[in-house]
Amino acid sequence: MQRVKLTIKQYYFLRDLIKQSIITNVFYKDNRIVIIELSEDDRDKIRDLALDYLDIYGFDKDYELTESGTLAEELVDKLYT
């Protein structure tokens, strides 16, 4: 298991993205950050979901990153080991 530090915004985005299909162990949470523990398999699954989300919803009509696209991109970056 690896610990991953997320902002609150990133954590809520992750929660919405996985829709409880992956169990995350919350190691620490306050009003600014969340530290979760994820297995390598779960990190792979979440990266795949975030990349799919980025492809479908992550850009506006001018191909600029949307706010949720930025969160998806940040999540992918944090989960690469």
C-alpha positions as CSV (number, residue, x, y, z in Angstrom):
1,M,0.0,0.0,0.0
2,Q,1.2,3.5,-0.9
3,R,0.1,6.7,0.8
4,V,-1.0,9.5,-1.5
5,K,-1.5,13.1,-0.4
6,L,-4.4,14.9,-2.0
7,T,-6.0,18.2,-1.7
8,I,-9.6,18.2,-0.5
9,K,-10.7,19.1,-4.1
10,Q,-8.7,16.2,-5.5
11,Y,-10.1,13.8,-2.9
12,Y,-13.7,14.8,-3.6
13,F,-13.1,14.5,-7.4
14,L,-11.6,11.0,-6.7
15,R,-14.6,10.0,-4.7
16,D,-16.9,11.0,-7.4
17,L,-14.8,9.4,-10.1
18,I,-14.6,5.9,-8.5
19,K,-18.2,5.9,-7.2
20,Q,-17.2,3.5,-4.4
21,S,-15.9,0.8,-6.8
22,I,-12.5,1.0,-5.2
23,I,-12.0,1.0,-1.4
24,T,-9.7,3.8,-0.2
25,N,-8.3,3.8,3.3
26,V,-8.2,7.3,4.6
27,F,-5.1,7.6,6.7
28,Y,-5.5,11.3,7.5
29,K,-8.0,14.1,6.7
30,D,-8.4,17.7,7.7
31,N,-9.9,20.7,6.0
32,R,-7.1,21.1,3.5
33,I,-5.5,17.7,2.8
34,V,-6.4,14.0,2.7
35,I,-3.9,11.2,2.9
36,I,-5.1,7.9,1.5
37,E,-3.6,4.4,1.1
38,L,-4.0,2.6,-2.2
39,S,-2.7,-0.7,-3.5
40,E,-0.8,-0.7,-6.8
41,D,-3.8,-2.3,-8.6
42,D,-6.2,0.4,-7.3
43,R,-3.8,3.1,-8.3
44,D,-3.7,1.6,-11.8
45,K,-7.5,1.4,-12.0
46,I,-7.9,5.0,-10.8
47,R,-5.3,6.3,-13.3
48,D,-7.2,4.5,-16.1
49,L,-10.5,6.1,-14.9
50,A,-9.0,9.5,-14.6
51,L,-7.4,9.3,-18.1
52,D,-10.8,8.2,-19.6
53,Y,-12.5,11.1,-17.8
54,L,-9.8,13.5,-19.1
55,D,-10.4,12.3,-22.7
56,I,-14.2,12.6,-22.5
57,Y,-14.8,15.6,-20.2
58,G,-11.4,17.2,-19.6
59,F,-11.4,19.8,-22.3
60,D,-13.7,22.6,-23.4
61,K,-14.6,23.4,-27.0
62,D,-11.3,25.3,-27.5
63,Y,-9.4,22.3,-26.2
64,E,-8.4,24.1,-23.0
65,L,-8.4,22.1,-19.8
66,T,-11.5,22.5,-17.7
67,E,-11.4,22.6,-13.9
68,S,-12.3,19.0,-13.7
69,G,-9.8,18.1,-16.4
70,T,-7.1,19.8,-14.3
71,L,-8.1,17.7,-11.3
72,A,-8.1,14.5,-13.4
73,E,-4.6,15.4,-14.7
74,E,-3.3,16.1,-11.2
75,L,-4.7,12.9,-10.0
76,V,-3.0,10.9,-12.7
77,D,0.3,12.6,-12.0
78,K,0.1,11.9,-8.2
79,L,-0.7,8.2,-8.8
80,Y,2.3,7.5,-11.0
81,T,5.1,5.9,-8.9
